[in-house]
Structure formats: C-alpha cells, structure tokens
Amino acid sequence: MRKLAFAGLAAITAAVLTTVGVASADPPPSSLVQVANFGANPGALAMYTYTPAGLETGRPVVVALHGCTQSASDYYAHSGWPELADKWRFEVVFPQQSTSNNSLKCFNWFSTADDTRGNGEAASVKSMVDKAIADHSSDRSRVFVTGLSAGGGMTADLLAAYPDVFAGGGIDAGLPAQCATSVTEATNCQQNDQNLTPAQWASRAKAQYPGYSGPWPRVAIWQGTGDYTVYPVNGTELRDQWTAVHGVSQTPTSTQSLPGGTTLTNYADKVQLYSIAGMGHGTAVDPGTGATQCGSTGAYFLAGICSSYYTGVFWGLASGGTTTTPPPPTTTTTTTPTQPPGTCVNASNYAHTQAGRAHQSGGQTYANGSNQAMGLWNTFTTHALRETSPGYWVLADGQC
C-alpha cells in the first residue's frame, strides 16, 4: 500500500497549478546539507539540515516536512524557515520522501505502517531529531514539527505519536491525526466532513501513545478557505481534535485580524487556527524584508502572510520563551458568542454559488469552506448559510 501513489493529493489539476503558479529556479541549496547516517531509518527517508553559521548549543530544532511532488530543497528555498533560523538561532531538519516509498513523494500519513510511534517514516523522523540534538547539543524540550499537505498530515500524526518529543506543531493545509488508514479513506478525509465529535478526534490522537500523561504540543493550524485539494473542513476538524486533546473549549478565547486576509482564532493559547480568505492549497509566505515577512513564492508557496513567522512566534522561538499571540495586533476582540457569529444569508443554491458562498460539482452544491452538502444546484433548493470566518460558510437553516 505504501508504494501506491496517494490518489487524493495526486489530483493536482491544471486549474490549481495555474492558481499557484510555477516556481522560479531555486537558488542552489549550498547551505542545505544531507546527513547520510542518522540512525535507524525504517521509513527509508533522506535527512537534510540547515544549520546557521556558529549555531550555539542548547538551541531549538524545527522539523519541516514538504508536500507531495516537493523536496527538501523546495521547502528550504521557499518556506522561510532558514531565514528565521538565522534570525532566531535554531536548526532546521528537512526530511525528504522518495518515489520508491510513494510515487508522488507524499509522506504516507494515511498508513499505520508509517505514521505511528516506532514505525516507518515516523520512526525515521524521530531518528533525525535524535541526530540533530546529538550533533548540536540542542534543547530537547524545544523541538517542533511543521509540514504542508501530506507533510501536514504527517505532522499531526507525529504530534500524536510523539508528544514527548515535540513541544509544538504547525499544520499547513493538513489533516487530523489518524483520519485515515488507507488511500481510499485518505481521499475521503481530504474532501469530506468525517462527522466526528471533538472527543472522538481526541481519542484518535491519544490512542497513539497509550498511557501518556505529560504535556501535549501546542498546535498552529493554517487553512485557506479556497483550498479544494485539502478542503477547509480539515482546519475545523484539526481545531476540534487538538482543543479536545488539551481539554479546552472549541469556543475561541480571542480573534485577531492579520495580513493577507487572515483571521486568527486562539483557543486558550494551546491551539491557534489561521483561516486565510480565498487562499488555495499551499503554504502561505510573504516575501520581503519586513519584521513579519519571510519566504518566497513558488508552486504551493502562496503570497499573503508568512505562516512560518507567525507559527514560530506562537512556539516561542522569537523570544526564546513562550509567546502566545503573534504581533503586531491589528484588530483583537474577545468572543463569547451565544450563537454562531457572522453574516447569515438565506437564498437558493444557485444564488449562493453565484455570490461565492458555495460551489457546485456534478450538479450538487457545497458550502464554501465547510464543504457541507446542500443538495441540487438549482434555483428551487434553498438554504441559509452563515459565514463563521472570512470565506468559511456553514449551513444555518432556521437561523436567518
């Protein structure tokens, strides 16, 4: 099974490629170094690292997992993590998938042979962490993991399988831990609401390390509302999973407006959900020299906001301690809603699609963002939709 192409993320259409563009020639990865012997490698991955010149001992480690069709070099060149490593002083580990494991170079986040504690690719990543710590006397209490798409799905699995290793995670256009155990289930996870409660999602994560009683990683979730490769409902499911793991409410403790049409919802400083209005499938970057900017655009690296910067601030990398709310604040409000917030519109399915609140596929209508099924695409079927964050619509029949 692990040799098969990941059917869901393989569906990279010409339309998506047109949206995200094609990467310009990457700079030579002169500072990206392959580590040939890093210990047990049951997942047959390659290890690459970026180490700032003169890196001190006792510094953090960030593991960055590329998406399908990508490489360690792609993530090194575009994600912004190396420039942040220079600024904030930490090492970056870039695991790399191979076509012999997965024909599209997707990390096998949907296979229990690879995404569980002590097994396959997950165990290989753990070996890379141990090697990085040993080589630079890094701070074992400040190890973090992030990834895009299939790399984001593997990130969630690693956080569940190794909460004793990772202090925090950053999941970009990814999927909940243990959402799938096969290629078929993986495609279903990408595109559909799994209709699980937060407690059920949390159980899937906690089952990966039975008996664990230590602290759980803090998690930053990044999701574009226009992503129809990994549908926006996955951002909500990730929020449900990790707030429940931490035992905090799914009601935000605060909301904040950030650049690039981004809305940040914060959950007790344990989980943060960044919803980017209209963004498709990719890692959000913000090229430039400003204090909050980093990264460069390319295929699946989309301009708007530097997700790596804000994730790093949330993890505490910028100050060496624990920073919860990324600066600079623009509009911050504390929310204690008695009903779902946002605009509520009652209209036909046809009108909803024309107005950009929904989309149609195969004659059926689906709410933008949540991807909830609304029935036939015509002027006779009507529903109420409520916008709970920019570009994210949910069914709200009887509420407006």
WODA-V190308 format. One line per field, one symbol per residue. phi: phi as a letter, one per 20 degrees, with the letter a starting at -180 (. if undefined). A space follows every 50 residues. Layout:
# WODA-V190308
phi = ???
This chain:
# WODA-V190308
phi = .fefffgffffeeffffffendffgffgffdededfdcogcfeleddccc cggmgffmefcdecdfegmecgfffffdfnfffffffdmbedddfcecff ebfdmefefddffcdcgnclfffffffffffffffclfefecdccbadlf ffffgffffffcfeddeaccddldcfglfccbfffffffgdcfeldfgff ffffffffbgnfcefefecdddbefdedddfggfffffgffeffgemdfe efeacbecgmmeddddclldccddddfmfeerefcbgqdffdeanbfrfm cdfrbefffffffffnffdncddddfeefdcccedcfebgfofccdafff ffffenebbcbmnddcffnfmffdnfebeeecbecdeebgnddcfbgndb
